[in-house]
Amino acid sequence: MNLTYRSLASVLKYDIEIPRNQESRDTKNSIKKPFKGYYYLECDLVRDIKAHVVGPEFQGKFKSIECSIMDIADDIAYSTYDLEDAFKGGFLNPLSIIAMPDATKSKIAEKIQDKLSALYSALPVPERTFTIEDYNATVRRIFSGVLNLDALPEQEMEIDQYNALVIALTASASEQLCSNGYFRSEFTSELVGRFVRAVDVEVNEQFPSASQAKLSVEAFVAIELLKTLAFEAVIMSSRLKSAENRGQWIVEQIFKELTDPDGYLLMPEDWRLLVDANADDAAWKRRTICDYIAGMTDAYCAEFYERILWRAAPSIQKQH
């Protein structure tokens, strides 16, 4: 593609080299996680990118202004459109978000607090503190327009009384938002606009290309709250986990078949040629097969699995 250094810098989100022959692990939960960064084979390219875009005098982790903009755009899209899908699929509704148990709210608040402490450390402590009370206030701001939450009293009340009052005032509007595609889209569009207008730029006078787009704290916590809700309700649900487990098993079976001694011959001709280019390098072969599988769409992956493992009638006419 012959991209410029500035274009390449715009997709360099994680300025860190991926360790070789090591696993990334979530030490808190002992869960394997993918390491986010660039491969050691790309070190020279990353060095050249930074030298041309920001200059050799720059110290610390580098992220270009374009990359920070895309990063925020991704978070805004993820938080709003996943929430819309969660409403449409029946995973969540505004009332369930408002009336969640305190234990769940506390868990979400802790996650947001950790991110606030890391990304907004320069702010005074009260401005980067997130509690259950802040959860309730943030949800109220998000849904106040569509659920008429402004009708709720400001004074303190027991949680059971509060939830009962919320249900009485907002049940119909909550149902309409989840069941009506027009209202869902309108709500999502309003949220996107609200979050986009909350973006500001921290200018780096010495290294302008390293300036950063940043959300206001209020918008940041709202986005993180919606992202966390969607993740817990949808991504971690048994409905999606069963599909994820099946997908992982299919990928593992394809990889196993292709890494057999002559298994790579099942791949398209151009990929076979890539393997043959370093036929004696086992690591190269595995890397090439990984790249091939990673480029598959869901539909093609399922179809390829059926074809090579004889779950469907084979055909020599089928094109790769």
N, C-alpha and C positions, 0 to 999 in steps of 0.2 A: 504493500500500500504506500510505501515511501512517505510515512507520516513525518511531520516536523517534530522537533524536540518539544515544542510547546504542546502539541496535540498529545504526544506520548505522556507528558507530565500530567495532563488532565485526567489520565486513568491510573496514575500512580497513587493509589489511595493509602497503601501501607508501605512506608519507607523502612522496610526491615527485611533482611535476608532470611529465607526459610532455612532452618537448620537441616543439614543433610543427615539422613539415616536416623532421624529422631521423630518421636511421636509428640504431638501437642496434646496435652491432657488438662482437663479442668480438675485441678487438685481438690477443689471443694467438693465436687460431686463424683470424682473419679470417672469422668466421661471423656472419651476421645473426641477431640474437636479438630477441625482442619486448621492448620497454621496459616495465618493471613500475611502475605508478603510477596516477595519475588524470589525466583530460583537463583542459585549461585551462578548459573550460566548467564544470567542477565545482569550480573553485578557491573560489568564494564559499561553496558548500555545505560543503567541507572546512573552511574557516575557521570557519563557524558550528558545525560538529560539534565542533571542538577548543575553541571558546570556551565551549560549553555543557557539554561532558563533562569537560574537564581544566582549563579556565580560561585567560585571556589571559596569565597569568604564566609558563606552561609554556614551556620552551625545548628545542629539539632535535626529533628525529623522534618522532612520537607513534604508539604502538600500545597499544590498550586491553588490559586484563587478559583480557577475553573473546576478543579477537583472538589473543592469545598462546596461550591455551588451545587454540583451534581450529587454530592453526599447529602446535602440538605433536601434537595429535590426528591431523592430516593426515600428518605425518611418520611417526608410529607406524603408521598404517594403510598408508601407502605402502610402508614398509620390510618389514612383515610379510606383507601379503597379496600384494604383488608377488613376494616370495620364494616364497610358497606356489604362486602361478601358475607361477613359473619351475621349481619342482620338478615340478609336474603336467605342464608342457609339454615337459619333458626338456631345458630350457636349462641347468639347474644340478642338482647334487646335493651333499650335504654333503662327500663325498670330494673332489669337484673344487674346492670352496671351500678345503678344508684344504690340498690338495696343489698349489695354483696355483704357477706359476713365480715366483721372487723378483722378476723384472722387473714382473710384473703386480701383485704385492703392494706393491711399491715405488710404483707409479703410484697405487694406491688410497690408500696411506698418505700420500702427498703431498697428495692432495685433502682428506683428513680433517684433516691438519695445518694446512692453510690455513684451514679453517673453525674449528678449535680456536683458532688464533691470533686470529681476528677476533671470536669470540663469547665466549671465556673468557680474555681478555687480562689480567684481574685476578689470575688464578691464577699461582703460581710456575711457572717454565719447565718443571721436571720433570713437573708435573701436567698440562701442556697440550702435551706432546710425544708424537707418535705415529709409531712406526717399524714395520719389518717384524716385529720381535719382539712389538710391541703388537698387530699384526694377528693373529699366531698365538695370542696369549693371549686376545684378544677372541673369535675363532672358537671357541676351546676352551671359553670360558664359555658361548657361545650354544648349542653342540651337546653339551656334556658330559653332560647328562641323557639325551638320546635315543640318543647313540652310545657311551655308557659310556667317554668319553675319560679318565675318572679312572683307568682302568687303564694309561694311558700313563705311562712313567717320567718323572721330573722332570729327570734329568740331561741335559746337552747330548749331541747325537749328530749325525752327518752327516745332511744333509737327505734323501738317498736312503734311508738306513736308517730315518729317522723316518717318511717317507711309506710305506715298505713295512710298517712296524709298524702305522701307522694303518689301512691297507687291510686287513691281516689281522684286526684287531680290530673293524673297523666296517663292513665291506662289506655284510653282511646287514642291519644296522640302517639303513644309508643307503638301500639299495634299498627296504626296507619303508616308510620315511618318504616316499619319492617316489611309490611305487605305490599306497599305501593312503590313501584319502581321509580315513578316520577319524583315522589317526595324523597326517596333515598338519594337519587342523583342530585337533586337540588340541595339537600343537606350536605352531601359530600363536596359539591362545588363550593358551597359557602365556607366550609372548613378549609379547603385548599386555599381559597382566596385570603382567608383570615391568616393562615400560617405564612403564606408568601409575603404578605404585607408586614409580617413581624421579623423579616430578615434584614439584617444590617451588615455592614462591612467594617471589619477592623483593619485599617490601612497600615501596612508595614512600610514606613517611609524609606527605610534603607534597602529593603528587598521587596519592591512592589508586587512582583509575581507571587510572593509568599503571603500576600494579604489574605485574610480569611473572612468568608461569609459566615455569619453567626446568627442564631435565633435569639430572640428575647427569652428570658428565663420563663416567663409565663407560657409562651408558645412551645418552648422546649419540653416543659413538664407535661403539657397537654398531649404533645406528639408521643412522648415516651409512655404516657399512661395508655393511650390508644394502642400503641404497638404492643405493649405488654399484655393488655387485655386480649387482643386478637391472637397473640401467640399462645397464651394459656388456654383460651377457649376453643381455638380452631386447630392450630398446628399441633398442640399437645393432646387433642381429643382422640378418643379411641377410634373414631370414624376415619380420621386421617392417618393415625398410626398404623392401622391395618393395611392401608394402601401403601404407606411408606415402607413397611416391613416387606410387603410383597415386591415392591420395586427394588429394594436393596438386594433381596434374594435373587431376582432376575439378573441384576447387574453382576453379582458375584458368580452366577452360573456362566454367564457369557464370558467373563474374564477367565474363569477356569478353563473353558473350552478353547479359547483363543491362545492361552499360554501353554497348552499342550505342545509337544514337539512340532507337529505340523499344523497346529490349530490356526495359526495366523493365515494359512492359505484360504480360510473361510472369509477373510476380509476382502474388500474391493481391491482391484489391481494397484491403484496408486498407493494404498496403505501397505500392501505387500511389498512394493518396491522400497518403501521407507524402511521396513524391517530388514530387507535384504541388503540395504546399504551398509548396515553394521551387523551382519548376520551372526558374528561371534560374540557380540556384546549382549548378554542376557538382560542387563539393566535397561539398555536402549530398547530392546524388544518390549519389555513390560511397560516402559514409559510410552512407547508408540501405541500400544494396545489401549492403555489408559486414555490417551488423547483421543483415540478413535471412539471409544465408548462415551467419553465426555461430550463429544460432538453430536451424539444421537438425540433426536427428539424422542419424546415418550412413545409416540406411536411407532416410530421406526425401531426403537429398542424392543418393544413388545413383539413386533413382527419378526425381527431378526432372531429373537429368542425362540419363537415358535418354529422358525424355519430350520435353524441349525440343530435344535434339539428334538426335531421330529415330532413336535406336538401338533403339527398341521401337515397336510399332504405336501411333499416336496415338489418343486417345479424348477426345471433347468431354464425356464423362460423368464423367471423372476430376476429383475435387474437389481443390483445393489444400490 
